[in-house]
C-alpha cells in the first residue's frame, strides 16, 4: 500500500519500489497474493491493462486504511527510538 500511495504502478514496478525503500524483495506469489487480498477488501483496484501490464491504485478506503496503519506504528517507533537513545 505504501508503494501505491505514490501513484498507480504495475506489479513489477511495485516489487522494484519495495526493494528500494524497504530493502527487501518480494516474490511474485507474495506480491500478487497481497494484491488479491487488498483488492478483495476494496483497498486497491486494478486499472485498464497497459499491454501485458496491469496497473493498480489505492482506493480512497485503501488510502484511509494506510493512514490508520501508519498512525498505529508511530507510537511503537517513538518508544523504540527513545529506548535506543537512553542506552
Buried (B, 14 or more C-beta within 10 A) or exposed (E): BBBBEEEBBBBEBBBEBBEEEEEEEBEEEEBBEBBEEBBEEEBBBEEEEEEEEEBBBBBEEBBEBBEEEEEEEEEEEEEEEEEEEEE
